[in-house]
Amino acid sequence: MSTKTTIRIQRFNPDKDKKPYFDEFVIEPTPDTTVLDALHMVKADQDGSVTFRRSCRHAICGSCAMNVNGSNMLVCKTPLRSVTDKKGVVTIRPLPYLPIIKDLVVDRSSFWKQYQRVKPWLIAPDDVPEQEFRVSPEEVKALNDAETCIMCGACYSSCQVIAMNKEYIGPHALLKAFLRVLDPRDTAPAERLADLAGYDGVYRCHTIFNCIDACPKGLNPTQAIETLRKLAQRRLAFEEERKARQQTIKEPISV
């Protein structure tokens, strides 16, 4: 990487701009500089009005998801040198398909609306054990690490269906729904599956796999959606299986 890098940032202030445009800033990064570090260098030393979100800087909070060179990613964990092209340029845009509040900050209201819609909380049995539910290793494995989703929005704003229809539940919310439907402690799988089987749910997915490519945690929302499709076709039988499982969920698991 050359000693200097050009950071090309999409700018837009709705109070004064008619449409987005690009500003270019030249910085001198070190080998350890991340894309987020580069944005901080621009804001601190060249233009304090450059606006972006960030929080933990450890790829946990998900707030710094942006579009870099056409791909959605967490800029806090992305080395600048890994996305610098042969001309020494990095292009940073806000997440696609979402209204821009200012510069790289987007309005994620539709994202959170769909998340709330799927009731992402556990609907536990009335008779909660004093110590713990006994969930088997196989049941945990079946969740396919869905609980590690950090809600960064990278998958949501890479989805071509979202680009056309904001009423689509979206891969992020469907992944959370998958987590609850497959959780043996949850008491409402049939109710959840009935809602997800609507016109804007699991059957709306076009299986393009953009959500998989965009996920910074390596999760597979497409596989989760496929599983929900299959379960939706037998939701009443699945509900009976869940009721039977919950009769034994307090008992020790044999391993």
N, C-alpha and C positions, 0 to 999 in steps of 0.2 A: 504494500500500500504506500502511495506517495505520502510525503510529509504533510500535504494539505488535502482536505476533502471538501467538496462542495455539498452543502446540505440544502436541498431544494424542498421547500415547505409550501404546501397549499395553504393559502390565507383566505379568510372570509370573515368580515364583520358585518352582520346583517343591518347594523345601524347606518352604515355608509357605503357598503359595496353592493353593486347590482348582481355580481356573480363572482365565484371563486377565481383566484389568480395565484401565481407562484412567485415566491421570493427566494432568492438564493443567498446563502451565507457561506463564507469560506472559513474553515476552522483548521487547527493543527492538532489532530488527535494523537493519542498514544496507542500502542498495541492493545491496551486493555479498555479503551473507550467503547462504551455501548452506544446504541442509538439514542437511548434516553440521556446519557451523559452529553451527547452532541447537542441535543435540544436544550439542555441546561446551559451549555457553553454559549449557545446562540442567545438565549434569553438573558443571561447574566452579563455578557460582554458586548452584544451587538444590537439587540432589539428586545427590550423588556415587555413589549406588547404581544410577543408570540405566546399563544395560549394553548395549553395541553393539560391532560390529566395524568396524575401519577400519585402513588402513595407508598406502598411497602418497599419497592425496588428489589423484591426477592421472588418475583413470579408467583405470588400467593394471592394478592388482592384482585388482580385482573383489570385494574383501572387504566393501565397504560396500553391497552390494545389499540393498535393503529395499522394502517395499510402502508407497507414499505415496499417500494418497487413492485406494486401490484399484488402483494401477498399480505394477508392479515397475520399479525404476530404481536407478541409482547415485546415492546422495545426495551424494557429494562434488562432483559436477559439476552438480547441479540447483539453480538459484537458488531461494531460499525464496519470493521474490515470484511465481515462475511457478506455484507449487502452492498458494498461499494463497487460500482461497475468499473470497467477498464478506463473510463475517462475520469475516475475519481469523484463520481456523483452518486448521491443517495437521494431518492425522491420519497417524501413522506406525505401521506394524505390521511384524512380522517377515515374511520370505518365507513364502508359503502352502505347505501340504501337507508341511511338514517339522517334525519334533519340535522344540519350543522348549527350549533349554538354560536361557536366562534372558532375559527382556525381548525385545530385538530380535536376539538371537543364536540361530541354529538349528543343529541337528545335520545336517550335510551328508554323513553316512556313505553313504547310499544313492546320492547324487549321485556321489561318488567311486568307489563300487563299480562303477557302470555305466560310468564313464569308463575304469577299469582293464580292464573286461571286453572292450572293443573293441580292446585292444592299441594305444593311441594313438601308439606309437613306430614309426619307420620300420624295416621289415624289408628291409634293403638286400641287393643281390647280394653273393656271396662275393668276386667280383673287383671290388674298389673301385678306381677310378682314382686315380692319384697326385695329380692336381690337382682335377678336378671332373667331375660329371655334366653333360651338355649338355642342359638342358631348354629347350624352345622357348617363346617368348612366348605362343603359343596354349595350351600346356599349363598355363602359370602362370595365364593368364586363366580357364581352365576351373575352377580351384580356387575362384573367386568370393570371394576374400579370406577363406576359411575359417580360414587360419592366424592371423588377427587376433583370433579368439575369446579372451577373457580368463578364461573359466570362472567367471563371476560367479554363475551359478545363476539369473539372472533368467528365462531361457527355461524352464528345468527346472521352476521353481516356478510358472510360469504355465500349464503344460500340463494340460489337463483329463484326459488319460489317466493322467498321474502321480497325479492326485488319486484315481483309482480303482484303480490298479495300480502299485505301487512296483517291480515286476519289469520294467516297460517300460524299455527301454534309455534313452530320453529324447532330446530334441532336441540337447542339448549333446554327448553321446557320439556320436550319429549324425552330427553335423556333423564331429567329429574323425575318425570312420570314413570319411566322405566324402573328407576331406582325404587320407587314406592310400590309399584305393582309387583315387583319381584321380592320385596321385603316380606318374609314370612310373618312378621309381626303386624303388618298392615291389615285392617279389617274391611277395606272398601275396594278391592281390586275390580269387581264387576262394575261398580259405579264409575271408577276411573276409566276403565276400558270403553264403556259406553260413550263417555264424553270424547275420548280420543278418536273414536271411530267416525266422527262427523266429517263433513265436507272439508273442513279446514284442519283436519288432524293427520293421522298416520298415513292415510291413503293419498294425501296430497303430495307427499314426498316423491320427487322424481328420481331419487337414487343416483345423483350426480357425483356424490362423494366429496364435494367441496368442503363440507363440515369436518370430514376426517383430516383432510390436508391442512385445514386452518387451526385445528385444535393444538394449543401449545403443550397440553398434557398427554397427547397421544391417545386420546379416547376415541371411541367409535360410535358416534350418534346414529349412523346409518344402520349398524347392526342392532342397536337398541330399538330403532323404529321398526325394523323387520320383525323383531321378536314381539313387539306390541301388536303388529298387524296379525300375526298368527294367534296370539292370545285373545284378541278381540273377536275372532271368529268362533271361539269356544269359551267366551267369558263366563257363562253361567256354570259350565262344568268346572272351570278354573276357580270360581268362587266356592264351589262345594269342596274342592281339593284344599283350598285355603282354610275353610272351616275345620276340616278334618285335621289339618296340620296344626292348627292352633289348640287342638285338644291335647297335643303332646309337647307344645313349645316350651313348657316349663320343666320338662324332664331332661336329665343329663343326656348329652350326646355321646354315643359310643364311637370311638375312633380307633 
